[in-house]
Amino acid sequence: MARYIYALILVFCLGSLQAQTVEKDILFTVAEEPVYASEFIRIFNKNLDLVKDESQKNVDEYLKLFVNYKLKLKEAKEQGLDSKPSYVRELNNYKKQLAKNYLTDSEVTEELVAEAYDRVSNEVNADHILIRLNENASPEDTLAAYNQLLKFRDRVAMEGFDEVKKDIHNGQTIYAENLGYFTGFKMVYPFETAAYNTAVGDISMPFKTRFGYHIVIVNDVRKARGERTVAHIMVSINDGDDNAAQTRINDIYNKLEQGESFESLAKQFSDDKSSAKNGGKLAPFSGGQLSSTEFEEQAFSLENIGDVSQPFKTEFGWHIIKLHDMKSVGSFEEMKPELEAKVKKDSRSQLINTSLLNNLMERYKVTYKQPALTYFTTIMTNDYFVGKWLLPEDFNKDKELVKIDNLILTYDDFGQYLIKSQRKSAPKKPLNILVEEQYKDFLNMNLLQYQEDNLENENEDFAHILAEYRDGLLLFDLMETEIWNASKSDSIGLQKYYNENKDSYHWNERVDATVASSANKSTIKKVKKMLKNGETDDAIKKALNTDDTVNVIFTSGIMDIEHQALPKDFEFHTGVSKIYNHNDAYIVAKVNAVLPKEPKAYEEAKGQIMSDYQVYKEANWIKELKAKYPVVINELVLENVKNQIKNQ
């Protein structure tokens, strides 16, 4: 996974690295190997809008990055990393995964995506009865299951599902279940299709999935619930102290009931730091997207913009949520990319594959001799079904069986496929049917493999993306060896770097303080007076808060100026501070001690030291590579490149 992520980073930062183009202007050489101007221009333009660092949008600065990139690639290949079995294996795996996006039939895909959109736009409430059955069940067992389901179907129509469920469900061979509401992609495709094609109140005829035979009873169909955007305030349960967390969330809720701002309270008190600074606001989500069902149900139960839930508990802590926005299911165009990806991963992709294979048969002008299958039927025996079948001694292995474009497959290719495909205790079937089925699988496998093997020549987009992965994985191996792992294990180098750069590692000035917060300025004035009189937090809360009203909340601990409880202009002095307006509320702090800026010990700063040391080590390494592989830049071509980019 790390290699995959690194490859994606390279895609994002440097783009496609295909060098052979029509234009032959050489921008620079690395150890006399040319790098062409057209390659650099294409990559620069492709990533111009993606680069966040403005300096990298400058041609000269971007060229430095590109030169360093080429130097690393040169070193990786010199070390033979592109020949490592692990690298070759991983690259082939990526290639196969990537090819799946291109080995498809677009017309059938479009139809399935349109169907999927209709289904994710509506939710079906259904019950079902399943008789478990092996996929290779005998015709007799299949017929028995089918007839049994017809009887169950009649009983459900007469008695109702719940009564039949009580009588037949055993959780082993027969399942009768209430499924609730679901949308497209939540069930296997044959089940989904049966459910969406059955009218409300009707019972489907028996149908097959990989689990067995089913009937489905459709109770209701409704529009999908769409998307919600909420803000939340979260209180974590620290050290298993649920009572303390519940008390704190209830205090916050009481302040909301008193009219205080949700966003302000989220900024002050939410333990979800990533959302607290935005007033607790979360990214939009749809049904089934969150890992917490309880949170999702609470969010969808809010009916109006601005509604606030009561405190509730999830596996992450205690929450209060506020509804910011609600949207219906997106338009087809908005959802199309996501749906297309799901369709290709789902079992319905078999429909796409069938269409694709038919198209490939025509494209590659597949020709084969039908009598060959008759010959294979004559040499096949029942030994195949127990894994002991062998090719006869007089087998004509070199005879042509089928031609796929320029690829010729022989009798031996199919014969060896049959040898490998036999399994012990395989269910018996007529030998002619067996040969026909195996030949179909053999041909389909080779058609897809031939297309995959030629994708780099047939599809430019595929070729570019594969090149990005190829180089990205290669550089990952190189960086891991030369920089990352070396830096982690170089304890002497790390200690030396720390000793030479101690001034860079220090604690900022901090305070040991208790901060009181209130939406009411008069209340915070009272708190300030009580703090000056030496009263404790508990005494102040007891005096100013009631069971129904929370006027003040305290936050205690060691804090620096970045702490959410402190305003940016907070003055670090011992004693009781002045009153500050902060996050739409008022605060006053009692500072017990001011902790001055001080150096961090080696162990305290080790993570940051390691990161900085890697940057330092890589910079020195690049210098060594430049000495090892001289880089010569063609200044005239570079000037032309700048003019071309400038005039685009």
C-alpha positions in Angstrom: 0.0 0.0 0.0 2.8 2.4 0.8 4.3 1.8 -2.7 0.9 2.4 -4.2 0.5 5.7 -2.4 4.0 6.8 -3.4 3.2 6.1 -7.0 0.1 8.2 -6.7 2.1 11.1 -5.2 4.4 10.9 -8.2 1.4 11.0 -10.6 0.2 14.1 -8.7 3.6 15.9 -8.7 5.4 14.9 -11.9 2.7 13.4 -14.2 3.4 11.1 -17.1 7.0 10.3 -17.9 6.9 8.9 -21.4 9.9 10.4 -23.1 9.8 9.3 -26.8 7.9 12.1 -28.6 7.9 13.4 -32.1 9.8 16.5 -31.0 13.5 15.7 -30.6 14.8 18.9 -28.9 16.9 17.7 -26.0 16.4 19.8 -22.9 19.1 18.1 -20.9 21.1 14.9 -20.6 21.8 12.8 -17.6 25.1 10.9 -18.1 24.5 11.5 -21.8 21.0 10.1 -21.8 18.6 12.6 -23.4 15.5 14.1 -21.8 13.3 15.8 -24.4 11.8 19.3 -24.1 8.4 18.0 -25.2 8.3 15.7 -22.2 9.1 18.5 -19.8 6.5 20.8 -21.3 3.7 18.2 -21.2 4.5 17.4 -17.6 4.8 21.0 -16.5 1.4 21.9 -18.1 -0.3 18.8 -16.8 0.5 19.7 -13.2 0.5 23.5 -13.3 -2.9 23.7 -11.6 -2.1 20.9 -9.1 1.1 22.4 -7.7 0.5 24.3 -4.4 4.0 25.6 -4.0 4.1 28.8 -6.1 7.9 28.5 -6.6 7.4 25.2 -8.4 5.3 27.0 -11.0 8.4 28.8 -12.1 10.1 26.9 -15.0 13.6 27.0 -13.5 12.4 25.7 -10.1 10.3 23.0 -11.6 13.2 22.0 -13.8 15.4 21.5 -10.7 12.8 19.0 -9.3 12.6 17.3 -12.7 16.3 16.9 -13.0 16.5 15.4 -9.5 13.8 13.0 -10.4 15.7 11.8 -13.5 18.9 11.5 -11.4 17.1 9.2 -9.0 15.6 7.1 -11.8 19.1 6.8 -13.3 20.5 5.6 -10.0 17.7 3.1 -9.4 18.2 1.5 -12.7 22.0 1.4 -12.2 21.4 -0.4 -9.0 19.3 -2.9 -10.9 16.2 -2.2 -8.8 14.0 -2.6 -11.9 15.1 -6.2 -12.2 14.3 -7.2 -8.6 11.7 -10.0 -8.5 9.7 -8.2 -5.9 9.6 -5.0 -8.0 8.6 -7.0 -11.2 5.9 -8.9 -9.3 4.4 -5.8 -7.8 4.5 -3.9 -11.0 2.7 -6.7 -12.8 0.1 -6.7 -10.1 -0.5 -3.0 -10.6 -0.6 -3.5 -14.3 -3.4 -6.1 -14.0 -5.4 -3.9 -11.6 -5.0 -0.9 -13.9 -5.9 -2.8 -17.0 -9.3 -3.7 -15.5 -10.4 -0.1 -16.1 -9.7 -0.5 -19.8 -10.8 -4.1 -20.4 -14.5 -3.2 -20.6 -17.4 -2.5 -23.0 -18.4 1.1 -22.7 -21.9 0.7 -24.2 -23.0 -2.0 -21.8 -21.3 -0.1 -19.0 -23.4 3.0 -19.8 -26.6 0.9 -19.6 -25.6 -0.6 -16.3 -24.6 2.8 -14.8 -28.0 4.2 -15.8 -29.7 1.3 -14.1 -27.5 1.7 -11.0 -28.5 5.4 -10.8 -32.1 4.5 -10.8 -31.6 2.0 -8.0 -29.4 4.2 -5.7 -32.1 6.9 -6.1 -34.7 4.6 -4.5 -34.7 2.4 -1.4 -36.5 -0.9 -1.2 -37.8 -2.4 2.0 -38.0 -6.2 1.6 -38.1 -9.6 3.3 -36.7 -12.8 1.8 -36.6 -16.5 2.1 -33.4 -18.3 1.1 -32.8 -22.0 0.7 -29.0 -22.5 0.8 -27.7 -24.5 -2.1 -24.3 -25.2 -3.5 -23.6 -23.5 -6.8 -22.9 -26.9 -8.4 -26.0 -28.6 -7.0 -27.5 -31.4 -8.9 -30.5 -30.8 -11.1 -32.6 -32.9 -8.7 -31.6 -30.7 -5.7 -32.1 -27.6 -7.7 -35.6 -28.6 -8.7 -36.4 -29.6 -5.1 -35.3 -26.2 -3.8 -37.3 -24.4 -6.5 -40.5 -26.3 -5.7 -40.1 -25.8 -2.0 -39.8 -22.0 -2.5 -43.0 -22.1 -4.6 -44.8 -23.6 -1.6 -43.3 -21.0 0.7 -44.4 -18.4 -1.8 -48.0 -19.6 -1.6 -47.9 -19.7 2.2 -46.5 -16.1 2.5 -49.4 -15.0 0.2 -51.9 -16.7 2.5 -50.4 -16.4 6.0 -48.1 -13.4 5.8 -44.3 -13.4 6.0 -43.9 -13.1 9.8 -46.0 -16.3 10.4 -44.1 -18.3 7.8 -40.8 -17.0 9.2 -41.5 -18.3 12.6 -42.2 -21.8 11.2 -39.4 -22.3 8.6 -36.3 -20.2 9.6 -33.5 -22.4 11.0 -30.4 -20.2 10.3 -28.6 -23.1 8.6 -30.4 -24.3 5.4 -33.4 -22.0 5.4 -33.3 -18.3 6.1 -36.3 -16.1 6.5 -35.2 -12.5 7.2 -36.4 -8.9 7.4 -33.9 -6.9 5.4 -35.2 -3.4 6.0 -34.4 -0.7 3.5 -31.5 -1.0 1.0 -30.4 0.6 -2.3 -28.3 -0.4 -5.2 -25.0 -2.2 -4.6 -26.1 -3.3 -1.1 -27.0 -6.8 -2.2 -25.6 -9.2 -4.8 -26.7 -8.2 -8.3 -29.3 -11.0 -9.0 -31.0 -10.3 -5.6 -30.9 -6.6 -6.2 -32.5 -7.0 -9.7 -35.3 -9.3 -8.3 -36.1 -6.8 -5.6 -36.2 -3.8 -7.8 -38.2 -5.6 -10.5 -40.9 -6.8 -8.0 -43.8 -4.5 -7.4 -44.7 -3.3 -3.8 -46.8 -6.0 -2.2 -45.8 -8.7 -4.6 -43.7 -11.8 -4.1 -41.1 -12.7 -6.7 -40.7 -16.0 -8.4 -37.8 -18.1 -7.1 -34.4 -16.9 -8.4 -30.8 -18.0 -8.0 -27.8 -16.3 -6.4 -24.5 -17.7 -5.4 -26.0 -18.4 -2.0 -28.9 -20.6 -3.2 -32.5 -19.9 -4.3 -34.6 -17.1 -3.0 -38.0 -15.4 -3.1 -38.2 -11.7 -2.2 -41.2 -9.9 -0.7 -41.2 -6.2 -1.4 -42.9 -4.2 1.3 -42.2 -0.6 0.3 -40.2 1.6 -2.1 -39.2 5.2 -1.2 -36.8 7.8 -2.5 -33.3 7.5 -1.2 -32.6 9.8 1.8 -29.8 11.7 0.0 -27.1 13.6 1.7 -26.6 15.4 5.0 -24.2 18.1 6.2 -24.0 18.5 9.9 -21.8 20.0 12.6 -21.0 18.2 15.8 -19.6 18.7 19.2 -17.9 15.6 20.5 -16.7 14.8 24.0 -14.3 11.8 24.2 -14.6 9.2 26.9 -11.2 9.4 28.6 -10.0 6.4 30.6 -13.4 4.8 30.4 -15.0 7.6 32.5 -18.4 7.7 30.8 -20.0 9.7 33.6 -17.6 12.6 33.2 -18.0 12.7 29.5 -21.8 12.6 29.8 -21.8 15.4 32.4 -19.6 17.6 30.2 -21.8 17.0 27.0 -24.9 17.8 29.1 -23.3 21.0 30.3 -22.6 22.0 26.7 -26.2 21.1 25.7 -27.6 23.3 28.5 -25.5 26.2 27.2 -27.1 25.6 23.7 -30.5 25.6 25.3 -29.6 28.9 26.9 -29.1 30.4 23.4 -25.3 30.2 23.1 -23.8 29.6 19.6 -23.3 26.0 18.5 -20.3 27.0 16.4 -18.7 28.9 19.4 -19.2 26.0 21.7 -17.7 23.6 19.2 -14.6 25.7 18.8 -14.2 25.9 22.6 -15.0 22.4 23.7 -15.3 19.8 21.0 -12.6 17.0 21.2 -12.8 16.5 17.5 -10.0 18.9 16.8 -10.2 18.6 13.0 -13.7 20.0 12.9 -13.7 22.1 16.0 -11.9 25.0 14.3 -14.7 25.1 11.7 -17.5 25.2 14.3 -17.7 21.4 14.3 -18.8 21.2 10.6 -18.2 17.8 8.9 -18.0 16.9 5.2 -21.3 15.9 3.6 -22.2 12.2 3.8 -25.0 9.9 2.5 -26.8 6.9 4.0 -24.5 3.9 4.7 -21.3 6.0 4.3 -20.4 6.5 8.0 -18.9 3.8 10.2 -21.3 4.9 13.0 -24.9 3.8 12.3 -26.1 5.7 15.4 -24.5 9.0 14.3 -26.0 8.6 10.8 -29.5 7.8 12.1 -29.4 10.9 14.4 -28.3 13.0 11.4 -31.1 11.8 9.1 -33.7 12.2 11.9 -33.2 16.0 11.9 -35.8 17.5 9.7 -35.0 21.2 9.4 -31.9 23.2 8.7 -30.6 24.5 12.1 -32.2 21.6 14.1 -30.0 20.3 17.0 -30.1 16.8 18.4 -30.0 15.9 22.1 -26.8 14.4 23.4 -26.3 10.9 22.2 -23.5 8.3 22.5 -21.6 6.4 19.8 -18.5 4.2 19.9 -16.4 7.4 19.6 -17.9 9.4 22.5 -20.8 11.7 23.2 -22.1 14.0 20.5 -24.5 16.8 19.8 -25.2 17.5 16.1 -26.7 20.4 14.2 -28.1 20.1 10.7 -26.5 22.5 8.2 -27.7 21.2 4.9 -29.6 18.3 3.3 -29.6 17.3 -0.3 -31.4 14.7 -2.4 -29.5 12.2 -4.5 -27.1 13.9 -6.9 -27.8 14.2 -10.6 -26.8 11.4 -12.9 -23.9 13.4 -14.2 -22.6 14.1 -10.7 -22.8 10.5 -9.7 -21.7 8.8 -12.9 -18.0 8.4 -12.2 -18.7 6.9 -8.8 -21.3 4.6 -10.2 -19.2 3.5 -13.1 -16.4 2.4 -10.7 -18.9 0.4 -8.6 -20.4 -1.3 -11.6 -17.0 -2.5 -12.8 -16.2 -4.0 -9.4 -19.7 -5.6 -8.9 -20.9 -9.0 -10.1 -22.9 -7.2 -12.9 -19.5 -6.6 -14.6 -20.0 -10.2 -16.0 -22.5 -8.6 -18.4 -19.8 -6.1 -19.5 -17.2 -8.9 -19.9 -19.5 -10.9 -22.2 -20.0 -8.0 -24.5 -16.3 -7.2 -24.4 -15.3 -10.7 -25.4 -17.7 -10.7 -28.3 -16.2 -7.4 -29.5 -12.6 -8.8 -29.1 -13.6 -11.8 -31.2 -14.4 -9.4 -34.0 -11.5 -7.0 -33.5 -8.8 -9.7 -33.4 -10.5 -11.8 -36.2 -10.5 -14.9 -34.1 -10.5 -18.1 -36.2 -10.6 -21.7 -35.0 -11.4 -25.1 -36.3 -14.6 -26.5 -34.7 -13.6 -30.2 -35.3 -10.8 -29.7 -32.8 -13.3 -29.8 -29.9 -14.6 -33.1 -31.2 -11.1 -34.5 -31.1 -10.6 -33.3 -27.5 -13.9 -34.9 -26.5 -12.6 -38.3 -27.9 -9.4 -38.1 -25.8 -11.2 -36.9 -22.6 -12.1 -39.5 -20.0 -13.8 -39.6 -16.6 -10.3 -39.5 -15.0 -10.7 -35.7 -15.4 -13.3 -35.6 -12.6 -10.9 -37.1 -10.1 -7.8 -35.1 -11.2 -6.0 -38.0 -12.9 -6.5 -37.3 -16.6 -3.4 -37.2 -18.9 -2.8 -36.3 -22.5 -2.4 -39.4 -24.8 1.1 -40.3 -25.9 0.2 -39.7 -29.6 -1.2 -36.2 -28.8 -0.4 -33.8 -31.7 0.6 -30.9 -29.5 1.9 -28.6 -32.3 -1.3 -28.5 -34.3 -3.0 -25.0 -34.6 -6.2 -24.7 -32.6 -7.1 -21.0 -32.7 -5.6 -17.7 -33.9 -6.1 -14.4 -32.1 -4.8 -11.6 -34.3 -1.0 -12.5 -34.5 -1.2 -15.0 -31.7 -1.4 -18.7 -32.5 -2.6 -21.1 -29.8 -2.0 -24.8 -30.3 -3.5 -28.1 -29.2 -0.9 -28.2 -26.5 -1.9 -24.8 -25.1 -5.5 -26.1 -24.6 -4.3 -29.5 -23.5 -2.2 -28.0 -20.8 -5.1 -25.8 -19.8 -7.2 -28.9 -19.4 -4.6 -30.6 -17.3 -4.3 -27.6 -14.9 -8.1 -27.1 -14.7 -9.0 -30.6 -13.5 -9.9 -31.0 -9.9 -10.3 -33.9 -7.6 -14.0 -34.7 -6.8 -15.2 -32.4 -9.5 -18.9 -32.8 -10.3 -19.4 -35.0 -13.4 -21.0 -33.7 -16.6 -21.1 -35.0 -20.2 -17.6 -34.9 -21.7 -18.7 -32.9 -24.8 -20.2 -30.2 -22.5 -17.1 -30.2 -20.4 -14.8 -29.6 -23.4 -17.1 -26.8 -24.8 -17.2 -25.0 -21.4 -13.4 -25.4 -20.8 -12.7 -24.2 -24.4 -14.9 -21.1 -23.9 -13.0 -20.3 -20.7 -9.7 -20.9 -22.3 -10.5 -18.7 -25.3 -11.9 -15.9 -23.1 -8.8 -16.0 -20.9 -6.5 -15.7 -23.8 -8.5 -12.9 -25.5 -8.4 -10.8 -22.4 -4.7 -11.6 -21.8 -3.9 -10.6 -25.4 -5.7 -7.3 -25.1 -4.0 -6.6 -21.8 -0.6 -7.5 -23.2 -1.2 -5.0 -26.0 -2.8 -2.2 -24.1 0.3 -0.1 -24.0 0.3 -0.1 -27.8 -3.4 0.3 -28.2 -4.2 2.9 -25.5 -2.0 5.9 -24.9 -3.7 6.9 -21.6 -3.0 3.4 -20.2 0.6 3.6 -21.3 1.1 6.9 -19.6 -0.4 5.8 -16.3 1.5 2.6 -16.3 4.7 4.5 -16.8 3.9 6.7 -13.8 3.4 3.6 -11.6 6.5 1.9 -13.0 8.8 4.8 -12.1 6.9 5.6 -8.9 7.4 2.1 -7.5 11.0 2.1 -8.6 11.8 5.4 -6.8 10.0 4.1 -3.7 12.4 1.2 -3.5 15.3 3.5 -4.0 14.2 6.1 -1.4 13.4 3.4 1.1 16.9 2.0 0.8 19.0 5.2 0.5 17.1 7.7 2.7 14.2 6.5 4.8 15.5 3.2 6.3 19.0 4.5 6.4 17.9 7.6 8.4 15.9 5.5 10.9 18.9 3.2 11.6 21.6 5.9 11.6 21.4 6.7 15.4 24.9 8.2 15.4 24.0 10.5 12.4 20.7 11.5 14.0 22.4 12.4 17.3 25.1 14.4 15.5 22.5 16.3 13.5 20.6 17.1 16.7 23.8 18.3 18.4 24.5 20.6 15.5 20.9 22.0 15.3 19.7 22.1 18.9 18.4 25.6 18.4 15.8 24.3 16.0 14.1 22.0 18.6 12.4 23.7 21.5 9.2 24.0 23.5 7.3 27.2 22.9 6.4 29.3 25.9 3.5 27.6 27.7 1.3 28.2 30.7 -0.1 25.9 33.4 -3.6 27.4 33.6 -7.3 27.1 34.2 -9.4 28.8 31.6 -13.1 29.8 32.3 -15.4 30.4 29.4 -18.9 31.9 29.3 -21.1 33.5 26.7 -22.1 36.2 29.2 -19.6 38.9 30.0 -21.2 39.7 33.4 -20.7 36.0 34.4 -17.1 36.0 33.4 -16.6 39.1 35.5 -17.9 37.3 38.5 -15.6 34.3 37.7 -12.6 36.7 37.5 -13.4 38.1 40.9 -13.9 34.7 42.5 -10.6 33.4 41.0 -8.8 36.4 42.5 -10.4 35.5 45.8 -8.8 32.0 45.5 -12.0 30.1 45.0 -11.7 26.7 43.3 -13.2 25.7 40.0 -15.7 23.4 41.6 -16.8 26.2 44.0 -17.3 28.6 41.2 -19.3 26.1 39.1 -21.4 25.4 42.1 -22.1 29.0 42.6 -22.8 30.0 39.0 -24.2 26.9 37.4 -27.5 25.1 38.2 -28.9 21.8 37.1 -30.7 23.6 34.3 -28.3 26.3 33.4 -24.6 26.1 32.7 -23.1 29.6 32.7 -19.4 28.7 32.8 -17.1 25.8 31.7 -13.5 25.3 32.8 -10.6 23.9 30.8 -7.3 23.1 32.6 -3.8 22.0 31.7 -0.6 23.0 30.1 -1.2 25.1 27.0 0.7 27.0 24.4 -0.7 29.9 22.4 -2.1 27.5 19.8 -4.4 25.9 22.3 -8.1 26.2 21.3 -9.0 27.6 24.8 -6.6 30.6 24.5 -6.9 33.7 22.2 -4.0 34.5 20.0 -3.2 37.7 21.9 -3.2 36.0 25.3 -0.6 37.5 27.7 1.6 34.9 29.5 1.7 36.2 33.1 1.0 34.4 36.4 -2.1 35.2 38.2 -5.6 36.0 37.0 -5.7 37.4 33.4 -7.8 40.1 32.0 -11.1 39.2 30.2 -10.7 38.2 26.5 -13.4 38.0 23.8 -12.6 34.6 22.2 -14.6 32.4 19.8 -17.8 34.4 20.3 -17.5 34.0 24.0 -15.6 35.5 27.0 -12.7 33.9 28.8 -10.6 34.6 31.8 -7.6 32.5 32.9 -5.8 31.8 36.1 -2.2 31.1 35.2 -0.5 29.1 37.9 2.9 29.1 36.1 4.6 30.3 33.0 6.8 27.7 31.4 9.5 29.5 29.4 10.7 28.5 25.9 13.2 25.7 26.4 15.2 23.2 24.4 13.6 19.8 23.7 15.7 16.8 24.7 16.7 14.4 21.9 14.0 11.9 22.7 11.3 14.6 22.9 12.2 15.9 19.4 13.2 12.6 17.8 10.4 12.5 15.3 11.0 16.0 14.0 14.8 15.3 14.0 14.4 12.2 11.9 12.2 14.1 9.4 14.7 17.0 9.1 17.6 14.6 8.9 16.0 12.8 5.9 15.7 16.1 4.1 19.4 16.9 4.9 20.6 13.5 3.9 18.6 13.6 0.6 20.1 17.0 -0.3 23.6 15.6 0.1 22.7 12.5 -1.8 21.5 14.6 -4.8 24.8 16.3 -4.8 26.5 13.0 -5.1 24.2 11.9 -7.9 25.0 15.0 -9.9 28.7 14.3 -9.6 28.1 10.6 -10.6 25.8 11.4 -13.5 26.7 14.7 -15.0 23.7 16.8 -16.0 24.1 19.1 -19.1 21.2 21.5 -19.8 20.8 22.9 -23.3 20.2 26.6 -22.5 19.0 27.5 -25.9 16.3 24.8 -25.8 15.4 25.9 -22.2 14.9 29.4 -23.4 12.6 28.1 -26.2 10.7 26.0 -23.6 10.2 29.1 -21.4 8.9 31.1 -24.4 6.5 28.3 -25.4 5.1 28.0 -21.9 4.8 31.8 -21.6 2.9 32.1 -24.8 0.4 29.3 -24.1 
